[in-house]
Amino acid sequence: MRNASDFTLGPEKTPKPLFYLVSSIAAISILSTLFNGLFAYLFDTTGPEDWLGLSWYGIQHFFLWQPVTFLFTQNSYLSGISISYLISLFFNLYVLWVLGAAIIERIGIKSFFKLFFLSGITSGIIALLLMKITSYYTVLSGPAPALLALLSFWTLLYSEAELRLFFIFQLKAKWLTAGIFIAILLTSISQLDFVTLGFYLTGMISGYLYGVIAYDLKGPFPFLNSFEEFIFDTFTKKRSENSGKIIDFSTGKSIDDDIFVDSMLAKISKSGEDSLSYYERKRLDEISKRKK
């Protein structure tokens, strides 16, 4: 059991790029909400929330930056800054901080940002298409779909991790993520809100597929493992598990185990162990187990 003195609010170390990302979202969200009403009052025009949030109106008016900028601003829906707004913003940023630090530690900063932006932009594009199909037009904002992608990816890494909700209920990560997935599905369908459904579920599915395809991760539910192997093999042309070869995806040629180990040792000697990608660490572990 941990002592009270062992309690920490979040990660012990925060990579600078993650700190900049969290700070940017906080600053842009608060400033855009703060000045949004002012623009409407003084100039009788739309404000920063409408410029930066994601909407079909914005895309029609060539605000082509919206599929990216919506991730950096949390819409107040014209209610201004309130206690509930600040709590929601704080919660999103806290989740981004905790999950981001854990994921960066495993796969590095570049892969983290690739996951964050690819999942967010993809979710935005799907939501825009659903707006057009369903004729339900709204303004979407905030990093929620990217956070759900991070949660899915983190769950692939730590599916059996024990979480304590509200400091009372203990729950495994895999059941929390599954519960969130089902909750989004049920609430959106019951409200016939297919835009929100596509917006959030695209984020969750993006994080899941990123982990399966890019890192050959397996989910916690065995009935999906065959599907995950099929997806990984299809997209990466992975070597057969019995071949004992490593594939260089840049050339398509197999790499001998010894050559691979030598190249990784040279990389560690030059740049340190943190320079290894998740894939490279995993393959080193596999080679080590085979040789034993």
C-alpha atoms as a printed R data frame, in Angstrom:
    type eleno elety resid chain resno       x       y       z
1   ATOM     1    CA   MET     A     1   0.000   0.000   0.000
2   ATOM     2    CA   ARG     A     2   1.283   3.453  -0.877
3   ATOM     3    CA   ASN     A     3   1.911   5.986   1.835
4   ATOM     4    CA   ALA     A     4   0.310   9.401   1.714
5   ATOM     5    CA   SER     A     5   3.714  10.864   1.013
6   ATOM     6    CA   ASP     A     6   3.953   8.749  -2.153
7   ATOM     7    CA   PHE     A     7   0.879  10.400  -3.707
8   ATOM     8    CA   THR     A     8   1.517  12.406  -6.847
9   ATOM     9    CA   LEU     A     9  -0.996  14.463  -8.792
10  ATOM    10    CA   GLY     A    10   0.441  13.400 -12.123
11  ATOM    11    CA   PRO     A    11   3.590  12.210 -13.909
12  ATOM    12    CA   GLU     A    12   6.909  12.908 -12.232
13  ATOM    13    CA   LYS     A    13   8.401  14.111 -15.521
14  ATOM    14    CA   THR     A    14   6.619  16.104 -18.212
15  ATOM    15    CA   PRO     A    15   8.316  16.297 -21.632
16  ATOM    16    CA   LYS     A    16   8.570  19.903 -22.813
17  ATOM    17    CA   PRO     A    17   6.591  19.355 -26.049
18  ATOM    18    CA   LEU     A    18   3.725  17.902 -24.005
19  ATOM    19    CA   PHE     A    19   3.880  20.866 -21.623
20  ATOM    20    CA   TYR     A    20   3.697  23.247 -24.582
21  ATOM    21    CA   LEU     A    21   0.721  21.347 -26.023
22  ATOM    22    CA   VAL     A    22  -1.224  21.405 -22.746
23  ATOM    23    CA   SER     A    23  -0.388  25.084 -22.177
24  ATOM    24    CA   SER     A    24  -1.406  26.027 -25.718
25  ATOM    25    CA   ILE     A    25  -4.804  24.358 -25.401
26  ATOM    26    CA   ALA     A    26  -5.393  26.048 -22.033
27  ATOM    27    CA   ALA     A    27  -4.382  29.513 -23.266
28  ATOM    28    CA   ILE     A    28  -6.195  29.375 -26.624
29  ATOM    29    CA   SER     A    29  -9.378  27.964 -25.064
30  ATOM    30    CA   ILE     A    30  -9.592  30.597 -22.337
31  ATOM    31    CA   LEU     A    31  -8.666  33.535 -24.597
32  ATOM    32    CA   SER     A    32 -11.054  32.537 -27.391
33  ATOM    33    CA   THR     A    33 -13.920  32.137 -24.908
34  ATOM    34    CA   LEU     A    34 -13.007  35.368 -23.133
35  ATOM    35    CA   PHE     A    35 -13.094  37.467 -26.308
36  ATOM    36    CA   ASN     A    36 -15.844  35.646 -28.210
37  ATOM    37    CA   GLY     A    37 -18.702  37.639 -26.667
38  ATOM    38    CA   LEU     A    38 -16.740  40.864 -27.039
39  ATOM    39    CA   PHE     A    39 -16.517  40.426 -30.804
40  ATOM    40    CA   ALA     A    40 -20.253  39.817 -31.041
41  ATOM    41    CA   TYR     A    41 -21.034  42.859 -28.875
42  ATOM    42    CA   LEU     A    42 -18.624  45.373 -30.417
43  ATOM    43    CA   PHE     A    43 -18.466  44.251 -34.027
44  ATOM    44    CA   ASP     A    44 -21.679  42.210 -34.425
45  ATOM    45    CA   THR     A    45 -19.697  39.365 -35.937
46  ATOM    46    CA   THR     A    46 -18.545  35.861 -35.144
47  ATOM    47    CA   GLY     A    47 -15.711  35.445 -32.675
48  ATOM    48    CA   PRO     A    48 -12.665  33.243 -32.059
49  ATOM    49    CA   GLU     A    49 -14.735  30.221 -30.980
50  ATOM    50    CA   ASP     A    50 -16.455  30.186 -34.380
51  ATOM    51    CA   TRP     A    51 -13.212  30.825 -36.261
52  ATOM    52    CA   LEU     A    52 -11.248  28.083 -34.517
53  ATOM    53    CA   GLY     A    53 -13.989  25.527 -33.809
54  ATOM    54    CA   LEU     A    54 -14.961  22.957 -36.421
55  ATOM    55    CA   SER     A    55 -18.131  23.655 -38.422
56  ATOM    56    CA   TRP     A    56 -19.533  23.201 -41.898
57  ATOM    57    CA   TYR     A    57 -20.114  26.968 -41.993
58  ATOM    58    CA   GLY     A    58 -16.411  27.550 -41.372
59  ATOM    59    CA   ILE     A    59 -15.285  25.136 -44.066
60  ATOM    60    CA   GLN     A    60 -17.706  26.749 -46.562
61  ATOM    61    CA   HIS     A    61 -16.109  30.097 -45.775
62  ATOM    62    CA   PHE     A    62 -12.616  28.663 -46.321
63  ATOM    63    CA   PHE     A    63 -11.575  28.467 -42.669
64  ATOM    64    CA   LEU     A    64  -9.472  25.503 -43.735
65  ATOM    65    CA   TRP     A    65  -7.440  25.535 -40.525
66  ATOM    66    CA   GLN     A    66 -10.427  24.352 -38.487
67  ATOM    67    CA   PRO     A    67  -9.715  20.562 -38.701
68  ATOM    68    CA   VAL     A    68  -6.549  21.340 -36.699
69  ATOM    69    CA   THR     A    69  -7.451  24.365 -34.586
70  ATOM    70    CA   PHE     A    70 -10.606  22.818 -33.112
71  ATOM    71    CA   LEU     A    71  -8.297  20.610 -31.037
72  ATOM    72    CA   PHE     A    72  -6.918  23.721 -29.304
73  ATOM    73    CA   THR     A    73 -10.099  25.428 -28.219
74  ATOM    74    CA   GLN     A    74 -12.925  24.295 -25.988
75  ATOM    75    CA   ASN     A    75 -16.239  25.864 -26.958
76  ATOM    76    CA   SER     A    76 -18.321  27.485 -24.221
77  ATOM    77    CA   TYR     A    77 -21.423  27.438 -26.455
78  ATOM    78    CA   LEU     A    78 -21.888  31.196 -25.912
79  ATOM    79    CA   SER     A    79 -22.135  30.823 -22.130
80  ATOM    80    CA   GLY     A    80 -18.710  32.331 -21.473
81  ATOM    81    CA   ILE     A    81 -16.256  31.203 -18.846
82  ATOM    82    CA   SER     A    82 -18.025  29.391 -16.004
83  ATOM    83    CA   ILE     A    83 -17.121  26.983 -13.221
84  ATOM    84    CA   SER     A    84 -18.379  24.015 -15.273
85  ATOM    85    CA   TYR     A    85 -16.370  25.228 -18.276
86  ATOM    86    CA   LEU     A    86 -13.169  25.463 -16.240
87  ATOM    87    CA   ILE     A    87 -13.738  22.058 -14.634
88  ATOM    88    CA   SER     A    88 -14.294  20.462 -18.052
89  ATOM    89    CA   LEU     A    89 -11.206  22.156 -19.479
90  ATOM    90    CA   PHE     A    90  -9.083  21.159 -16.478
91  ATOM    91    CA   PHE     A    91 -10.234  17.536 -16.702
92  ATOM    92    CA   ASN     A    92  -9.385  17.311 -20.422
93  ATOM    93    CA   LEU     A    93  -5.954  18.841 -19.887
94  ATOM    94    CA   TYR     A    94  -5.255  16.589 -16.910
95  ATOM    95    CA   VAL     A    95  -6.099  13.479 -18.941
96  ATOM    96    CA   LEU     A    96  -3.898  14.742 -21.781
97  ATOM    97    CA   TRP     A    97  -1.028  15.339 -19.341
98  ATOM    98    CA   VAL     A    98  -1.228  11.930 -17.643
99  ATOM    99    CA   LEU     A    99  -1.849   9.792 -20.739
100 ATOM   100    CA   GLY     A   100   0.517  11.831 -22.888
101 ATOM   101    CA   ALA     A   101   3.449  11.447 -20.492
102 ATOM   102    CA   ALA     A   102   2.897   7.668 -20.215
103 ATOM   103    CA   ILE     A   103   2.619   7.192 -23.985
104 ATOM   104    CA   ILE     A   104   5.614   9.391 -24.808
105 ATOM   105    CA   GLU     A   105   7.700   7.313 -22.407
106 ATOM   106    CA   ARG     A   106   6.864   4.214 -24.445
107 ATOM   107    CA   ILE     A   107   6.817   5.400 -28.075
108 ATOM   108    CA   GLY     A   108   8.540   8.782 -28.127
109 ATOM   109    CA   ILE     A   109   7.424  12.338 -28.811
110 ATOM   110    CA   LYS     A   110   7.123  12.133 -32.611
111 ATOM   111    CA   SER     A   111   4.871   9.087 -32.529
112 ATOM   112    CA   PHE     A   112   2.764  10.665 -29.787
113 ATOM   113    CA   PHE     A   113   2.108  13.794 -31.827
114 ATOM   114    CA   LYS     A   114   1.406  11.700 -34.898
115 ATOM   115    CA   LEU     A   115  -1.245   9.800 -32.943
116 ATOM   116    CA   PHE     A   116  -2.713  12.971 -31.430
117 ATOM   117    CA   PHE     A   117  -3.091  14.919 -34.662
118 ATOM   118    CA   LEU     A   118  -3.969  12.047 -37.000
119 ATOM   119    CA   SER     A   119  -6.764  10.862 -34.740
120 ATOM   120    CA   GLY     A   120  -8.036  14.402 -34.121
121 ATOM   121    CA   ILE     A   121  -8.019  15.467 -37.773
122 ATOM   122    CA   THR     A   122  -9.586  12.189 -38.910
123 ATOM   123    CA   SER     A   123 -12.361  12.560 -36.325
124 ATOM   124    CA   GLY     A   124 -13.005  16.110 -37.513
125 ATOM   125    CA   ILE     A   125 -13.268  15.097 -41.166
126 ATOM   126    CA   ILE     A   126 -15.663  12.246 -40.349
127 ATOM   127    CA   ALA     A   127 -17.803  14.631 -38.278
128 ATOM   128    CA   LEU     A   128 -17.978  17.111 -41.168
129 ATOM   129    CA   LEU     A   129 -19.094  14.368 -43.559
130 ATOM   130    CA   LEU     A   130 -21.770  13.253 -41.088
131 ATOM   131    CA   MET     A   131 -22.983  16.855 -40.733
132 ATOM   132    CA   LYS     A   132 -23.540  16.973 -44.481
133 ATOM   133    CA   ILE     A   133 -25.183  13.534 -44.622
134 ATOM   134    CA   THR     A   134 -27.525  14.093 -41.668
135 ATOM   135    CA   SER     A   135 -28.073  17.850 -42.213
136 ATOM   136    CA   TYR     A   136 -27.246  18.343 -38.532
137 ATOM   137    CA   TYR     A   137 -24.864  21.307 -38.354
138 ATOM   138    CA   THR     A   138 -23.058  22.252 -35.180
139 ATOM   139    CA   VAL     A   139 -19.740  23.606 -33.930
140 ATOM   140    CA   LEU     A   140 -17.318  21.043 -32.498
141 ATOM   141    CA   SER     A   141 -14.256  21.889 -30.465
142 ATOM   142    CA   GLY     A   142 -11.845  20.531 -27.898
143 ATOM   143    CA   PRO     A   143  -9.294  17.701 -27.874
144 ATOM   144    CA   ALA     A   144 -11.818  15.031 -26.791
145 ATOM   145    CA   PRO     A   145 -11.485  12.732 -29.861
146 ATOM   146    CA   ALA     A   146  -7.680  12.865 -29.639
147 ATOM   147    CA   LEU     A   147  -7.899  12.134 -25.903
148 ATOM   148    CA   LEU     A   148 -10.081   9.106 -26.617
149 ATOM   149    CA   ALA     A   149  -7.473   7.942 -29.135
150 ATOM   150    CA   LEU     A   150  -4.777   8.279 -26.477
151 ATOM   151    CA   LEU     A   151  -6.957   6.358 -24.035
152 ATOM   152    CA   SER     A   152  -7.431   3.495 -26.530
153 ATOM   153    CA   PHE     A   153  -3.712   3.343 -27.246
154 ATOM   154    CA   TRP     A   154  -2.819   3.537 -23.547
155 ATOM   155    CA   THR     A   155  -5.266   0.712 -22.826
156 ATOM   156    CA   LEU     A   156  -3.481  -1.494 -25.369
157 ATOM   157    CA   LEU     A   157  -0.267  -0.866 -23.450
158 ATOM   158    CA   TYR     A   158  -1.678  -1.199 -19.928
159 ATOM   159    CA   SER     A   159  -4.958  -3.097 -20.254
160 ATOM   160    CA   GLU     A   160  -4.645  -4.763 -16.844
161 ATOM   161    CA   ALA     A   161  -3.686  -1.596 -14.959
162 ATOM   162    CA   GLU     A   162  -5.827  -0.974 -11.894
163 ATOM   163    CA   LEU     A   163  -7.468   2.450 -11.748
164 ATOM   164    CA   ARG     A   164  -9.279   3.971  -8.791
165 ATOM   165    CA   LEU     A   165 -12.283   6.066  -9.824
166 ATOM   166    CA   PHE     A   166 -13.222   8.925  -7.503
167 ATOM   167    CA   PHE     A   167 -10.726   7.400  -5.039
168 ATOM   168    CA   ILE     A   168 -13.306   4.672  -4.279
169 ATOM   169    CA   PHE     A   169 -14.020   2.261  -7.135
170 ATOM   170    CA   GLN     A   170 -11.198   0.088  -8.429
171 ATOM   171    CA   LEU     A   171 -11.440  -0.841 -12.091
172 ATOM   172    CA   LYS     A   172  -9.125  -2.277 -14.733
173 ATOM   173    CA   ALA     A   173  -8.213  -0.008 -17.630
174 ATOM   174    CA   LYS     A   174  -9.742  -2.327 -20.217
175 ATOM   175    CA   TRP     A   175 -13.169  -2.196 -18.545
176 ATOM   176    CA   LEU     A   176 -13.059   1.574 -18.179
177 ATOM   177    CA   THR     A   177 -12.320   2.031 -21.883
178 ATOM   178    CA   ALA     A   178 -14.967  -0.517 -22.870
179 ATOM   179    CA   GLY     A   179 -17.473   1.264 -20.638
180 ATOM   180    CA   ILE     A   180 -16.712   4.641 -22.215
181 ATOM   181    CA   PHE     A   181 -17.107   3.121 -25.694
182 ATOM   182    CA   ILE     A   182 -20.515   1.654 -24.814
183 ATOM   183    CA   ALA     A   183 -21.652   4.879 -23.100
184 ATOM   184    CA   ILE     A   184 -20.824   6.962 -26.173
185 ATOM   185    CA   LEU     A   185 -22.593   4.447 -28.392
186 ATOM   186    CA   LEU     A   186 -25.780   4.288 -26.320
187 ATOM   187    CA   THR     A   187 -26.157   7.990 -25.537
188 ATOM   188    CA   SER     A   188 -25.483   9.133 -29.115
189 ATOM   189    CA   ILE     A   189 -27.833   6.583 -30.684
190 ATOM   190    CA   SER     A   190 -30.589   7.309 -28.149
191 ATOM   191    CA   GLN     A   191 -30.351  11.006 -29.055
192 ATOM   192    CA   LEU     A   192 -29.982  10.264 -32.793
193 ATOM   193    CA   ASP     A   193 -26.796  12.341 -32.673
194 ATOM   194    CA   PHE     A   194 -24.720  10.569 -35.300
195 ATOM   195    CA   VAL     A   195 -22.336  13.508 -35.698
196 ATOM   196    CA   THR     A   196 -21.170  13.228 -32.091
197 ATOM   197    CA   LEU     A   197 -21.132   9.437 -32.389
198 ATOM   198    CA   GLY     A   198 -18.801   9.538 -35.373
199 ATOM   199    CA   PHE     A   199 -16.722  12.324 -33.827
200 ATOM   200    CA   TYR     A   200 -15.902  10.421 -30.637
201 ATOM   201    CA   LEU     A   201 -15.830   6.836 -31.871
202 ATOM   202    CA   THR     A   202 -13.515   7.738 -34.747
203 ATOM   203    CA   GLY     A   203 -11.070   8.979 -32.122
204 ATOM   204    CA   MET     A   204 -11.276   5.777 -30.082
205 ATOM   205    CA   ILE     A   205 -10.978   3.532 -33.133
206 ATOM   206    CA   SER     A   206  -8.070   5.584 -34.520
207 ATOM   207    CA   GLY     A   207  -6.050   5.084 -31.333
208 ATOM   208    CA   TYR     A   208  -6.833   1.379 -31.345
209 ATOM   209    CA   LEU     A   209  -5.835   0.873 -34.992
210 ATOM   210    CA   TYR     A   210  -2.687   2.961 -34.530
211 ATOM   211    CA   GLY     A   211  -1.535   0.650 -31.762
212 ATOM   212    CA   VAL     A   212  -2.386  -2.504 -33.722
213 ATOM   213    CA   ILE     A   213  -0.884  -1.423 -37.053
214 ATOM   214    CA   ALA     A   214   2.138   0.617 -35.976
215 ATOM   215    CA   TYR     A   215   3.198  -1.391 -32.901
216 ATOM   216    CA   ASP     A   216   1.641  -4.841 -33.282
217 ATOM   217    CA   LEU     A   217  -0.167  -4.416 -29.971
218 ATOM   218    CA   LYS     A   218  -2.855  -6.874 -28.938
219 ATOM   219    CA   GLY     A   219  -6.040  -5.825 -27.205
220 ATOM   220    CA   PRO     A   220  -7.235  -7.244 -23.876
221 ATOM   221    CA   PHE     A   221 -10.189  -9.090 -25.418
222 ATOM   222    CA   PRO     A   222  -9.210 -12.432 -27.035
223 ATOM   223    CA   PHE     A   223 -12.101 -12.437 -29.519
224 ATOM   224    CA   LEU     A   224 -10.435  -9.478 -31.288
225 ATOM   225    CA   ASN     A   225  -6.933 -10.953 -31.478
226 ATOM   226    CA   SER     A   226  -7.452 -12.699 -34.822
227 ATOM   227    CA   PHE     A   227  -8.737  -9.463 -36.316
228 ATOM   228    CA   GLU     A   228  -5.737  -7.578 -34.897
229 ATOM   229    CA   GLU     A   229  -3.279 -10.051 -36.414
230 ATOM   230    CA   PHE     A   230  -5.045  -9.791 -39.772
231 ATOM   231    CA   ILE     A   231  -4.937  -5.976 -39.691
232 ATOM   232    CA   PHE     A   232  -1.265  -5.886 -38.738
233 ATOM   233    CA   ASP     A   233  -0.264  -8.413 -41.409
234 ATOM   234    CA   THR     A   234  -2.323  -6.636 -44.057
235 ATOM   235    CA   PHE     A   235  -0.937  -3.164 -43.459
236 ATOM   236    CA   THR     A   236   2.681  -3.944 -42.665
237 ATOM   237    CA   LYS     A   237   3.347  -7.232 -44.504
238 ATOM   238    CA   LYS     A   238   4.788  -8.530 -41.266
239 ATOM   239    CA   ARG     A   239   7.212 -11.394 -41.340
240 ATOM   240    CA   SER     A   240   5.952 -14.860 -40.460
241 ATOM   241    CA   GLU     A   241   6.504 -15.541 -36.771
242 ATOM   242    CA   ASN     A   242   8.512 -18.664 -37.637
243 ATOM   243    CA   SER     A   243  10.869 -17.006 -40.094
244 ATOM   244    CA   GLY     A   244  13.184 -15.559 -37.443
245 ATOM   245    CA   LYS     A   245  13.775 -12.504 -39.641
246 ATOM   246    CA   ILE     A   246  13.239  -8.801 -39.064
247 ATOM   247    CA   ILE     A   247  11.858  -6.756 -41.964
248 ATOM   248    CA   ASP     A   248  13.316  -3.372 -42.892
249 ATOM   249    CA   PHE     A   249  10.175  -1.568 -44.045
250 ATOM   250    CA   SER     A   250  12.174   1.042 -45.965
251 ATOM   251    CA   THR     A   251  13.656  -1.607 -48.296
252 ATOM   252    CA   GLY     A   252  11.346  -4.574 -47.844
253 ATOM   253    CA   LYS     A   253  14.352  -6.840 -47.181
254 ATOM   254    CA   SER     A   254  14.895  -9.039 -44.156
255 ATOM   255    CA   ILE     A   255  17.516  -8.140 -41.567
256 ATOM   256    CA   ASP     A   256  19.551 -10.774 -39.775
257 ATOM   257    CA   ASP     A   257  19.100 -10.803 -35.994
258 ATOM   258    CA   ASP     A   258  22.767 -10.134 -35.283
259 ATOM   259    CA   ILE     A   259  22.888  -7.198 -37.695
260 ATOM   260    CA   PHE     A   260  19.752  -5.754 -36.137
261 ATOM   261    CA   VAL     A   261  21.167  -6.085 -32.602
262 ATOM   262    CA   ASP     A   262  24.469  -4.496 -33.661
263 ATOM   263    CA   SER     A   263  22.670  -1.541 -35.230
264 ATOM   264    CA   MET     A   264  20.551  -1.041 -32.138
265 ATOM   265    CA   LEU     A   265  23.578  -1.184 -29.835
266 ATOM   266    CA   ALA     A   266  25.279   1.426 -32.001
267 ATOM   267    CA   LYS     A   267  22.197   3.609 -31.799
268 ATOM   268    CA   ILE     A   268  22.087   3.278 -28.005
269 ATOM   269    CA   SER     A   269  25.790   4.115 -27.758
270 ATOM   270    CA   LYS     A   270  25.309   7.237 -29.867
271 ATOM   271    CA   SER     A   271  21.951   8.588 -28.640
272 ATOM   272    CA   GLY     A   272  21.026   6.641 -25.525
273 ATOM   273    CA   GLU     A   273  18.400   3.987 -24.865
274 ATOM   274    CA   ASP     A   274  15.563   6.526 -25.056
275 ATOM   275    CA   SER     A   275  16.280   6.941 -28.779
276 ATOM   276    CA   LEU     A   276  14.905   3.454 -29.493
277 ATOM   277    CA   SER     A   277  11.370   3.288 -30.779
278 ATOM   278    CA   TYR     A   278   8.792   1.023 -29.201
279 ATOM   279    CA   TYR     A   279   9.083  -1.339 -32.182
280 ATOM   280    CA   GLU     A   280  12.876  -1.534 -31.863
281 ATOM   281    CA   ARG     A   281  12.693  -2.291 -28.130
282 ATOM   282    CA   LYS     A   282  10.103  -4.964 -28.715
283 ATOM   283    CA   ARG     A   283  12.174  -6.672 -31.411
284 ATOM   284    CA   LEU     A   284  15.261  -6.620 -29.209
285 ATOM   285    CA   ASP     A   285  13.275  -8.353 -26.477
286 ATOM   286    CA   GLU     A   286  12.037 -10.977 -28.957
287 ATOM   287    CA   ILE     A   287  15.559 -11.684 -30.209
288 ATOM   288    CA   SER     A   288  16.855 -11.918 -26.645
289 ATOM   289    CA   LYS     A   289  14.148 -14.454 -25.735
290 ATOM   290    CA   ARG     A   290  14.856 -16.552 -28.829
291 ATOM   291    CA   LYS     A   291  18.586 -16.680 -28.126
292 ATOM   292    CA   LYS     A   292  17.954 -17.753 -24.527
